[in-house]
Amino acid sequence: MSGAAKRRVVVKIGSNVLTRPDGTLDSGAMGGLVDQVAELWRAGVQTIVVSSGAVASGRGELRGRTNPNFNDTELDSVSARQLFSAVGQIKLINRYYNLFRDQGIVCGQVLTTKESLGSDEAFLNQKNCMEVMLAGGVVPIVNENDTISITELMFTDNDELSGLMSRMMSVDTLVILSNIDGVYTGPPDDPASELIREIATDDGDLSGYIQTSRSSFGRGGMLTKSRIAREVAAEGIEVVIANGKRAAILTDVVLRRGETDVPFTRFTPAKR
């Protein structure tokens, strides 16, 4: 693609893209997405990954291996999230590290919290860190630090975090990968529903179309994704919501758009 060397994108990978139906980490899906990020990287597209999956990874790792007198189902939701994340974040980043290393690419971990970005100094420190990583050829893998976040201070979900990262790093495109193709005119599993291909920043209220229910393992839902997408697009950044379970979805959207008929919803960016 012409001009690809000047491009910068954020790719948000949702929990439901990285997990199996039983909630454990899907290594095959993760490997396929890393292959696509590597292809973007080699095409000159600086790519920042905002990845869910730590909690799912930790839950799967601890299943049947904890103290027999310990019952994680008795934990409150915040404590369970802290436990699973503490274990799962190590497993997740190691998996990313090995997969990217197989591609000849180095990745680095960036953990953050909503509270820690509350000052200009902290915001600029994190921005500088990520600029240095990109300049050094390192793929940033960003996630919320769930081990120290509590409910009142957490991001709504990683959709919100990916929107913040997109604005912070002045990217061209934010790609939000979910387990459906985009925004529909009704329930996605209803044959009468149609995929909305393009949404402008001045389009009317979409809440009548979008289901408020959340998917199996994510904290957010399509209503949150659409709200974040419109906010980001209003600042001049293109946003795409697409199905991360589709083969080559990321490279089709970023590198080969127009060459394939892959379905997705695009939020038209306002003029910067």
C-alpha positions as CSV (number, residue, x, y, z in Angstrom):
1,M,0.0,0.0,0.0
2,S,1.3,3.4,-0.9
3,G,2.5,5.4,2.1
4,A,2.4,2.4,4.4
5,A,5.8,3.3,5.8
6,K,4.4,6.4,7.3
7,R,1.4,4.7,9.0
8,R,0.8,4.0,12.7
9,V,-2.0,1.9,14.0
10,V,-3.4,0.6,17.3
11,V,-4.8,-2.9,17.3
12,K,-7.1,-3.8,20.2
13,I,-7.5,-7.5,20.6
14,G,-10.5,-8.5,22.8
15,S,-10.8,-11.3,25.2
16,N,-13.3,-13.1,23.1
17,V,-10.9,-13.1,20.2
18,L,-8.1,-14.7,22.3
19,T,-10.1,-17.2,24.2
20,R,-11.8,-20.6,23.6
21,P,-15.5,-21.2,24.6
22,D,-14.3,-22.5,27.9
23,G,-12.5,-19.3,28.7
24,T,-8.9,-20.5,28.3
25,L,-6.4,-18.8,26.1
26,D,-6.5,-19.8,22.4
27,S,-2.8,-20.1,21.4
28,G,-3.7,-20.7,17.7
29,A,-5.7,-17.5,17.5
30,M,-3.0,-15.6,19.3
31,G,-0.3,-16.9,16.9
32,G,-2.3,-16.0,13.8
33,L,-2.7,-12.4,15.0
34,V,1.0,-12.1,15.8
35,D,1.7,-13.3,12.3
36,Q,-0.5,-10.5,10.9
37,V,1.1,-7.8,13.2
38,A,4.5,-9.0,12.0
39,E,3.3,-8.6,8.4
40,L,2.2,-5.0,9.2
41,W,5.5,-4.3,10.9
42,R,7.5,-5.5,7.9
43,A,5.3,-3.4,5.6
44,G,6.5,-0.3,7.6
45,V,3.3,0.1,9.7
46,Q,4.1,0.9,13.3
47,T,1.7,-1.2,15.3
48,I,0.7,-0.9,19.0
49,V,-1.1,-3.9,20.4
50,V,-3.7,-3.4,23.2
51,S,-4.3,-6.9,24.3
52,S,-6.8,-8.5,26.6
53,G,-6.4,-12.1,27.7
54,A,-4.4,-11.9,30.9
55,V,-7.4,-12.8,33.2
56,A,-8.4,-15.7,30.9
57,S,-4.8,-16.9,30.7
58,G,-4.5,-16.9,34.5
59,R,-7.9,-18.5,35.0
60,G,-6.8,-21.4,32.7
61,E,-3.4,-21.7,34.4
62,L,-4.9,-21.9,37.9
63,R,-7.7,-24.3,37.1
64,G,-7.1,-27.4,39.2
65,R,-3.7,-26.4,40.3
66,T,-4.3,-24.2,43.4
67,N,-4.3,-25.1,47.0
68,P,-7.1,-27.7,47.6
69,N,-8.4,-25.6,50.5
70,F,-8.7,-22.5,48.2
71,N,-11.8,-21.9,46.3
72,D,-11.5,-19.0,43.8
73,T,-15.2,-19.0,43.2
74,E,-15.6,-17.5,46.7
75,L,-13.5,-14.5,45.8
76,D,-15.1,-11.1,45.0
77,S,-14.8,-10.0,41.4
78,V,-12.0,-7.6,42.0
79,S,-9.9,-10.1,44.0
80,A,-10.5,-12.8,41.4
81,R,-9.4,-10.4,38.7
82,Q,-6.3,-9.5,40.6
83,L,-5.3,-13.1,41.1
84,F,-5.9,-14.3,37.6
85,S,-4.2,-11.3,36.1
86,A,-1.1,-11.6,38.3
87,V,-0.6,-15.2,37.0
88,G,-2.0,-14.6,33.5
89,Q,-0.1,-11.5,32.6
90,I,3.2,-13.3,32.9
91,K,2.0,-16.2,30.7
92,L,0.4,-13.8,28.2
93,I,3.5,-11.6,27.7
94,N,5.8,-14.6,27.5
95,R,3.6,-16.1,24.8
96,Y,3.7,-12.8,22.9
97,Y,7.5,-12.6,23.4
98,N,8.1,-16.1,22.0
99,L,5.7,-15.6,19.0
100,F,7.2,-12.3,18.0
101,R,10.7,-13.6,18.5
102,D,9.9,-16.4,16.0
103,Q,9.1,-13.6,13.6
104,G,12.4,-11.8,14.3
105,I,10.6,-9.0,16.1
106,V,11.0,-7.8,19.7
107,C,8.0,-6.9,21.8
108,G,7.8,-5.1,25.2
109,Q,5.2,-4.9,27.9
110,V,3.4,-1.7,28.9
111,L,1.1,-1.9,31.9
112,T,-0.9,1.1,32.9
113,T,-3.8,2.2,35.0
114,K,-6.4,4.9,34.6
115,E,-5.2,6.6,37.8
116,S,-1.6,6.6,36.7
117,L,-2.4,8.6,33.6
118,G,-4.3,11.2,35.5
119,S,-1.5,13.8,35.4
120,D,0.2,15.5,32.4
121,E,3.6,14.3,33.6
122,A,2.5,10.7,33.8
123,F,0.8,10.9,30.4
124,L,3.8,12.4,28.7
125,N,6.2,9.8,30.4
126,Q,4.2,6.9,29.0
127,K,3.9,8.6,25.6
128,N,7.7,9.1,25.5
129,C,8.3,5.4,26.6
130,M,6.2,4.1,23.7
131,E,7.7,6.5,21.2
132,V,11.1,5.2,22.2
133,M,9.9,1.6,21.8
134,L,8.6,2.2,18.3
135,A,11.7,4.1,17.3
136,G,13.8,1.1,18.6
137,G,11.7,-1.4,16.5
138,V,9.9,-2.8,19.6
139,V,6.2,-3.6,19.4
140,P,4.4,-2.3,22.5
141,I,1.9,-4.7,24.1
142,V,-0.4,-2.6,26.3
143,N,-2.8,-3.8,28.9
144,E,-4.4,-2.4,32.1
145,N,-2.6,-3.4,35.2
146,D,-5.5,-5.4,36.8
147,T,-3.4,-6.5,39.7
148,I,-3.6,-3.0,41.3
149,S,-6.7,-1.6,39.6
150,I,-9.9,-1.5,41.6
151,T,-13.4,-1.2,40.2
152,E,-13.8,2.5,40.7
153,L,-10.5,3.3,39.0
154,M,-10.5,0.8,36.1
155,F,-10.9,1.6,32.5
156,T,-14.4,0.7,31.3
157,D,-12.5,-2.0,29.3
158,N,-9.6,-2.2,26.9
159,D,-11.7,-0.4,24.2
160,E,-11.4,2.7,26.3
161,L,-7.7,2.1,26.8
162,S,-7.2,1.6,23.1
163,G,-8.9,4.9,22.4
164,L,-6.6,6.6,24.8
165,M,-3.6,5.0,23.3
166,S,-4.7,6.0,19.8
167,R,-5.1,9.7,20.8
168,M,-1.8,9.6,22.8
169,M,0.2,8.2,19.9
170,S,-1.6,10.2,17.2
171,V,-2.2,7.0,15.1
172,D,-3.9,6.9,11.7
173,T,-6.2,4.0,12.4
174,L,-7.6,2.1,15.5
175,V,-8.6,-1.4,14.7
176,I,-10.9,-3.0,17.3
177,L,-11.0,-6.7,16.9
178,S,-14.1,-8.4,18.4
179,N,-15.9,-11.7,17.7
180,I,-18.4,-10.2,15.3
181,D,-18.0,-8.4,12.0
182,G,-19.0,-4.9,13.3
183,V,-22.1,-2.9,14.1
184,Y,-25.4,-4.3,12.9
185,T,-28.9,-2.8,12.5
186,G,-30.1,-5.4,15.0
187,P,-29.0,-8.5,16.8
188,P,-26.0,-9.9,14.9
189,D,-27.5,-13.4,14.9
190,D,-30.8,-12.2,13.4
191,P,-30.8,-12.9,9.6
192,A,-32.8,-9.7,9.2
193,S,-29.9,-7.6,10.7
194,E,-27.5,-5.9,8.3
195,L,-23.9,-4.9,8.9
196,I,-23.4,-1.1,8.9
197,R,-20.4,-0.5,6.7
198,E,-19.8,3.2,7.4
199,I,-20.7,5.4,10.3
200,A,-20.0,9.2,10.2
201,T,-19.2,11.2,13.3
202,D,-22.4,13.3,12.8
203,D,-24.7,10.2,12.3
204,G,-27.6,10.0,14.7
205,D,-27.9,8.0,17.9
206,L,-27.0,4.3,17.3
207,S,-28.2,2.9,20.6
208,G,-31.4,1.7,19.1
209,Y,-29.4,-0.6,16.8
210,I,-26.8,-1.9,19.2
211,Q,-27.3,-4.6,21.7
212,T,-26.4,-3.7,25.3
213,S,-25.4,-7.2,26.3
214,R,-21.7,-8.1,26.7
215,S,-20.0,-11.0,25.1
216,S,-18.9,-14.0,27.1
217,F,-15.5,-12.9,28.6
218,G,-15.1,-9.2,27.9
219,R,-15.9,-6.3,30.2
220,G,-17.4,-4.1,27.5
221,G,-19.8,-4.6,24.6
222,M,-20.6,-3.2,21.2
223,L,-22.3,-0.1,22.8
224,T,-19.0,0.8,24.5
225,K,-17.0,0.0,21.3
226,S,-19.2,2.3,19.2
227,R,-19.1,5.1,21.8
228,I,-15.3,4.9,21.9
229,A,-15.0,4.6,18.2
230,R,-17.1,7.8,17.6
231,E,-15.1,9.7,20.2
232,V,-11.8,8.7,18.5
233,A,-13.1,9.3,15.0
234,A,-14.2,12.8,16.0
235,E,-10.5,13.6,16.7
236,G,-9.5,12.6,13.2
237,I,-8.5,9.0,13.7
238,E,-10.1,6.3,11.5
239,V,-11.7,3.5,13.5
240,V,-12.5,0.0,12.3
241,I,-14.5,-2.7,14.2
242,A,-13.9,-6.1,12.7
243,N,-14.0,-9.8,13.5
244,G,-10.7,-11.0,14.9
245,K,-11.7,-14.6,14.4
246,R,-11.5,-14.2,10.6
247,A,-8.3,-15.3,9.0
248,A,-6.0,-12.4,7.8
249,I,-8.6,-9.8,9.0
250,L,-5.9,-7.4,10.3
251,T,-3.8,-7.5,7.1
252,D,-6.9,-7.3,4.9
253,V,-8.2,-4.2,6.8
254,V,-4.8,-2.4,7.0
255,L,-2.8,-3.5,4.0
256,R,-5.2,-4.9,1.4
257,R,-8.4,-2.9,1.9
258,G,-10.3,-2.8,-1.3
259,E,-8.6,-5.9,-2.6
260,T,-10.9,-8.2,-0.6
261,D,-14.6,-8.1,0.4
262,V,-13.9,-8.6,4.1
263,P,-16.8,-7.2,6.2
264,F,-16.2,-4.6,8.9
265,T,-17.7,-1.3,10.2
266,R,-15.7,1.9,9.5
267,F,-16.1,5.1,11.5
268,T,-15.2,7.9,9.2
269,P,-12.6,10.3,10.8
270,A,-13.3,14.0,11.1
271,K,-10.8,16.3,9.6
272,R,-7.9,16.8,12.0
